[in-house]
Amino acid sequence: MPGTDRTGLAGPLRRALAEAGWLPSGDAGPAPAGQAFRGDAAEPVVGVDLGGTKLHAVLYDPAGHRLLDRVERTDPRGGTAVTSQIAQLVASLTAAAGGAGRPSRVAVGCPGAPDPATGAVGHAPNIPGWDRMNVPADLEARLGTRPLVHNDANLAAWGEHVWQPGGGGDLAFVAVGTGVGLGLVLGGRMYAGSRGLAGEMADLPFGADPFDPANLVHGPLEQQVSGSGIERRYHELTGRRCPAPEVFAAAAGGDPAAAQVLDELGRLLALALRAVRAIVDPATFVLGGGIGSRPETLAATRRWLTVTEGESLQVRTSTFGARAAVAGALAAAVAA
């Protein structure tokens, strides 16, 4: 995807993101007053972030210079129930903005690997049925416009690349939460590979036995570097079951087992970043997701990188936090 603004909305949208607290106020850029929109550029743009449990959609209304957003629980039935849910959410936002028609620029981020040839989305077990349907075509029939559909980590990487002043350079976004994923911006474009599988770092062959059939669905690295991996490892060490946020809290309170779990998390993430660096050598790594964006995760990862790499790898946490994918979806819609 070229990093161009085809609508004239990038500047006003950047300011809206800053005014809404998504970006530091110093990153707002020029004021939108007097912005001369071209052609259909005055129409709203919509970004959608679809997860296994949560659906987040944001509409930028250039007429009112405002962001409207909605969050719903993802329909667990998957398939056309989810594409229908997305279409209804977009319609609801459009109506709230006072629009009579439908936005012509919509971008959707989702887990897994969208196939550019078939439209199916593989490697997304939490969205059942999307691996057996043409997702963009089904959404087009419901939305009245052909949406862009990208992997959510790729869109998160794109948002970090586009909205950061002078961001430039190749960038890798490592999302750690319920699972683990990787988004790449190389040469100023999102890079997904020939079949959309680039960045499926859950399949990296360390952290757990890559030949164990139990690790073939979620991937060996994801078995350890994820919320469930943290919970499982803490249980192995203590016999107690605690959700990942409680393990982080226990580590802050001086629990040695919890501290060990976070140290092991940092070690595995450092290995994963080194593996990515060996293949594509990005200028910057960004850690995101509910676990990756935590300062404790960044600190543990940096400790292990210092052991092996000194200061050679530039690693930071996400600017947008949980909004990274939807911010990237808005950036993709503007450039469409």
C-alpha positions as CSV (number, residue, x, y, z in Angstrom):
1,M,0.0,0.0,0.0
2,P,1.5,3.3,-1.0
3,G,1.9,5.9,1.8
4,T,-0.2,8.6,0.0
5,D,-3.1,10.6,1.1
6,R,-5.7,10.3,-1.7
7,T,-8.4,12.2,0.1
8,G,-6.8,15.3,1.7
9,L,-8.0,14.1,5.1
10,A,-4.8,12.9,6.6
11,G,-4.0,16.3,8.2
12,P,-7.4,17.0,9.7
13,L,-7.7,13.4,10.8
14,R,-4.3,13.6,12.6
15,R,-5.5,16.6,14.4
16,A,-8.8,14.9,15.4
17,L,-6.7,11.9,16.7
18,A,-4.6,14.3,18.8
19,E,-7.7,16.2,20.1
20,A,-9.3,12.9,21.1
21,G,-6.2,12.0,23.1
22,W,-5.0,9.2,20.7
23,L,-1.8,11.1,19.9
24,P,0.3,13.6,21.9
25,S,-1.1,17.1,21.3
26,G,2.2,18.1,19.8
27,D,1.6,15.6,17.0
28,A,-1.6,17.3,15.8
29,G,-0.1,19.0,12.7
30,P,-1.8,21.9,11.0
31,A,-5.3,23.0,11.9
32,P,-8.0,21.7,9.6
33,A,-9.6,25.1,9.1
34,G,-9.9,26.0,5.5
35,Q,-9.0,22.5,4.3
36,A,-9.9,22.1,0.7
37,F,-11.4,18.6,0.2
38,R,-11.2,17.0,-3.2
39,G,-14.0,15.2,-4.9
40,D,-15.4,12.6,-2.5
41,A,-12.8,13.4,0.2
42,A,-15.4,15.2,2.3
43,E,-17.2,11.8,2.9
44,P,-16.5,10.1,6.2
45,V,-13.9,7.3,6.5
46,V,-14.3,4.3,8.7
47,G,-11.8,2.0,10.4
48,V,-12.8,-1.3,12.0
49,D,-10.8,-3.5,14.4
50,L,-12.3,-7.0,14.6
51,G,-11.1,-9.2,17.4
52,G,-12.3,-12.6,18.7
53,T,-14.2,-10.9,21.5
54,K,-14.5,-7.2,20.6
55,L,-15.5,-5.3,17.6
56,H,-14.4,-1.6,17.5
57,A,-15.4,0.8,14.7
58,V,-14.4,4.5,14.4
59,L,-15.8,7.0,11.8
60,Y,-14.1,10.3,11.1
61,D,-16.6,12.9,10.1
62,P,-14.8,15.6,8.2
63,A,-17.8,17.9,8.1
64,G,-18.0,18.0,11.9
65,H,-14.3,17.3,12.4
66,R,-15.0,14.6,15.0
67,L,-14.4,11.0,15.7
68,L,-17.4,8.7,16.4
69,D,-16.8,5.2,17.8
70,R,-18.7,2.1,18.8
71,V,-17.6,-1.0,20.6
72,E,-19.5,-4.3,20.7
73,R,-18.9,-7.9,21.6
74,T,-18.0,-9.9,18.5
75,D,-20.8,-12.2,17.4
76,P,-19.4,-15.7,18.4
77,R,-21.1,-17.3,15.5
78,G,-18.5,-15.9,13.1
79,G,-19.1,-16.1,9.3
80,T,-21.8,-13.9,7.9
81,A,-23.1,-13.1,11.4
82,V,-19.9,-11.0,11.8
83,T,-19.9,-9.4,8.4
84,S,-23.5,-8.4,9.0
85,Q,-22.5,-7.0,12.5
86,I,-19.8,-4.9,10.9
87,A,-22.2,-3.5,8.3
88,Q,-24.7,-2.7,10.9
89,L,-22.1,-0.9,13.0
90,V,-20.9,1.1,10.1
91,A,-24.5,2.1,9.3
92,S,-25.0,3.1,12.9
93,L,-22.0,5.3,12.9
94,T,-23.0,6.9,9.6
95,A,-26.4,7.7,10.9
96,A,-24.9,9.2,14.1
97,A,-22.8,11.5,11.9
98,G,-25.9,12.6,10.0
99,G,-25.0,10.9,6.8
100,A,-27.6,9.9,4.3
101,G,-25.5,7.5,2.3
102,R,-22.7,5.0,3.1
103,P,-19.0,5.8,3.5
104,S,-17.1,4.9,0.4
105,R,-13.8,4.3,2.3
106,V,-13.8,1.5,4.9
107,A,-10.9,-0.5,6.1
108,V,-11.2,-3.6,8.4
109,G,-8.5,-5.2,10.5
110,C,-8.9,-8.8,11.6
111,P,-6.9,-11.6,13.1
112,G,-5.4,-14.1,10.7
113,A,-4.2,-14.0,7.1
114,P,-6.5,-12.5,4.5
115,D,-5.8,-14.2,1.2
116,P,-5.7,-11.5,-1.6
117,A,-6.8,-14.0,-4.2
118,T,-9.7,-15.8,-2.6
119,G,-10.8,-13.3,0.1
120,A,-10.8,-16.0,2.7
121,V,-9.2,-15.3,6.1
122,G,-7.1,-18.2,7.4
123,H,-5.3,-18.7,10.7
124,A,-8.2,-17.0,12.6
125,P,-9.8,-19.7,14.7
126,N,-11.6,-17.1,16.9
127,I,-13.6,-15.9,13.8
128,P,-15.1,-19.2,12.6
129,G,-16.1,-19.5,9.0
130,W,-14.0,-16.7,7.6
131,D,-11.6,-19.2,6.2
132,R,-14.4,-20.6,4.0
133,M,-15.8,-17.4,2.5
134,N,-14.8,-14.3,0.5
135,V,-14.9,-11.8,3.3
136,P,-14.4,-8.6,1.2
137,A,-17.0,-9.6,-1.3
138,D,-19.6,-10.4,1.4
139,L,-18.8,-7.1,3.1
140,E,-19.1,-5.2,-0.2
141,A,-22.6,-6.7,-0.7
142,R,-23.6,-5.4,2.7
143,L,-21.8,-2.1,2.8
144,G,-22.3,-1.0,-0.8
145,T,-18.5,-0.4,-1.1
146,R,-15.5,-2.7,-1.3
147,P,-13.6,-2.5,2.0
148,L,-10.0,-3.0,2.5
149,V,-9.4,-6.1,4.7
150,H,-6.0,-6.5,6.3
151,N,-4.4,-8.4,9.2
152,D,-4.9,-6.4,12.4
153,A,-1.2,-6.4,13.3
154,N,-0.3,-5.1,9.8
155,L,-2.8,-2.3,10.3
156,A,-1.4,-1.5,13.7
157,A,2.1,-1.2,12.2
158,W,0.7,1.0,9.4
159,G,-0.9,3.3,12.0
160,E,2.3,3.7,13.9
161,H,4.1,4.4,10.7
162,V,1.6,6.9,9.2
163,W,0.6,8.9,12.2
164,Q,4.1,9.4,13.8
165,P,5.7,12.6,12.6
166,G,8.8,11.7,10.7
167,G,8.2,8.0,11.6
168,G,9.5,6.8,8.3
169,G,11.8,3.7,8.1
170,D,10.9,0.1,8.2
171,L,8.8,-0.9,11.2
172,A,7.7,-4.2,12.9
173,F,4.7,-4.1,15.2
174,V,4.7,-7.1,17.6
175,A,1.3,-7.6,19.2
176,V,1.1,-9.6,22.4
177,G,-2.2,-10.3,24.1
178,T,-4.6,-13.2,23.7
179,G,-2.1,-14.3,21.0
180,V,1.0,-13.0,19.4
181,G,1.3,-11.4,15.9
182,L,3.6,-9.3,13.8
183,G,2.8,-6.5,11.4
184,L,5.4,-5.2,8.9
185,V,5.9,-1.9,7.1
186,L,8.7,-2.3,4.6
187,G,9.7,0.3,2.0
188,G,6.8,2.5,3.0
189,R,4.2,-0.3,2.4
190,M,2.4,-2.9,4.5
191,Y,4.0,-6.2,3.8
192,A,1.8,-9.3,4.0
193,G,3.6,-11.8,1.7
194,S,2.2,-13.7,-1.2
195,R,-0.6,-15.4,0.7
196,G,-1.0,-13.0,3.6
197,L,1.1,-15.2,5.9
198,A,4.0,-12.8,6.5
199,G,4.2,-11.9,10.2
200,E,2.5,-15.1,11.5
201,M,5.2,-15.2,14.2
202,A,3.2,-17.4,16.5
203,D,4.6,-20.2,14.3
204,L,8.3,-19.4,15.2
205,P,9.7,-22.7,16.3
206,F,10.7,-21.9,19.9
207,G,9.0,-21.5,23.2
208,A,7.4,-24.9,22.8
209,D,7.9,-28.1,20.7
210,P,7.0,-27.1,17.1
211,F,6.3,-30.8,16.3
212,D,3.9,-31.4,19.1
213,P,0.4,-31.6,17.5
214,A,-1.0,-29.5,20.4
215,N,1.1,-26.6,19.2
216,L,0.0,-26.7,15.5
217,V,-3.1,-24.5,16.0
218,H,-1.8,-21.6,17.9
219,G,1.9,-22.0,17.2
220,P,4.8,-22.9,19.6
221,L,5.8,-19.3,20.4
222,E,2.2,-18.3,21.1
223,Q,1.9,-21.1,23.5
224,Q,4.3,-19.2,25.8
225,V,4.1,-15.5,24.6
226,S,0.4,-14.8,25.2
227,G,-2.0,-14.2,28.1
228,S,-2.7,-17.9,28.4
229,G,1.0,-18.7,28.2
230,I,1.7,-16.4,31.2
231,E,-1.2,-18.0,33.2
232,R,0.0,-21.5,32.3
233,R,3.6,-20.8,33.3
234,Y,2.6,-19.2,36.6
235,H,0.5,-22.2,37.4
236,E,3.4,-24.6,36.6
237,L,5.6,-22.7,39.1
238,T,3.1,-22.1,41.9
239,G,0.1,-24.4,41.4
240,R,-2.1,-21.3,41.5
241,R,-4.2,-20.1,38.5
242,C,-4.1,-16.4,38.0
243,P,-5.0,-14.3,34.9
244,A,-2.2,-12.5,33.3
245,P,-2.9,-9.0,34.8
246,E,-2.8,-10.6,38.2
247,V,0.6,-12.1,37.5
248,F,1.9,-8.7,36.5
249,A,0.5,-7.3,39.8
250,A,2.1,-10.1,41.7
251,A,5.5,-9.4,40.1
252,A,5.2,-5.8,41.1
253,G,4.4,-6.9,44.7
254,G,7.6,-9.0,44.9
255,D,6.3,-12.4,44.0
256,P,9.5,-14.3,42.8
257,A,7.5,-16.8,40.6
258,A,5.6,-14.0,38.9
259,A,8.9,-12.1,38.3
260,Q,10.4,-15.3,36.8
261,V,7.4,-15.6,34.4
262,L,7.8,-12.0,33.2
263,D,11.6,-12.5,32.8
264,E,11.0,-15.6,30.7
265,L,8.4,-13.6,28.6
266,G,11.1,-11.0,28.0
267,R,13.6,-13.6,27.0
268,L,11.3,-15.2,24.4
269,L,10.3,-11.9,23.0
270,A,13.9,-10.9,22.7
271,L,14.6,-14.1,20.7
272,A,11.6,-13.4,18.5
273,L,12.7,-9.8,17.8
274,R,16.2,-11.1,16.9
275,A,14.6,-13.7,14.5
276,V,12.6,-10.9,12.8
277,R,15.7,-8.7,12.6
278,A,17.7,-11.5,11.0
279,I,15.1,-11.6,8.1
280,V,13.9,-8.0,7.5
281,D,16.0,-5.8,9.8
282,P,13.4,-3.1,10.6
283,A,14.6,0.3,12.0
284,T,12.1,0.1,14.8
285,F,10.2,-2.5,16.8
286,V,6.9,-1.5,18.4
287,L,5.4,-3.7,21.2
288,G,1.6,-3.5,21.4
289,G,-1.4,-5.5,22.6
290,G,-2.6,-5.8,26.2
291,I,0.6,-7.5,27.3
292,G,3.1,-6.1,24.8
293,S,2.3,-2.5,25.6
294,R,2.9,-2.9,29.3
295,P,6.1,-1.2,30.5
296,E,7.1,-4.4,32.4
297,T,7.1,-6.3,29.1
298,L,9.3,-3.7,27.4
299,A,11.7,-3.6,30.3
300,A,12.1,-7.4,30.4
301,T,12.6,-7.5,26.6
302,R,15.2,-4.8,26.7
303,R,17.1,-6.5,29.5
304,W,17.5,-9.6,27.4
305,L,18.3,-7.7,24.2
306,T,21.0,-5.8,26.0
307,V,22.6,-9.2,26.9
308,T,22.8,-10.2,23.2
309,E,22.5,-7.0,21.2
310,G,23.7,-4.1,23.3
311,E,21.7,-1.0,22.2
312,S,21.5,-2.0,18.5
313,L,17.7,-2.7,18.5
314,Q,15.3,0.2,18.8
315,V,12.2,-1.0,20.7
316,R,9.3,1.0,22.1
317,T,5.7,0.5,23.1
318,S,2.8,1.4,20.9
319,T,1.6,5.0,20.7
320,F,-2.0,3.9,20.4
321,G,-2.2,1.0,22.8
322,A,-5.5,-0.9,22.3
323,R,-6.5,1.5,19.5
324,A,-3.5,0.7,17.3
325,A,-5.3,-1.5,14.8
326,V,-8.3,0.8,14.4
327,A,-5.9,3.8,14.0
328,G,-4.1,1.9,11.3
329,A,-7.5,1.1,9.6
330,L,-8.3,4.8,9.5
331,A,-4.9,5.5,7.9
332,A,-5.5,2.8,5.3
333,A,-9.0,4.1,4.5
334,V,-7.6,7.6,4.0
335,A,-4.9,6.2,1.6
336,A,-7.3,4.0,-0.3
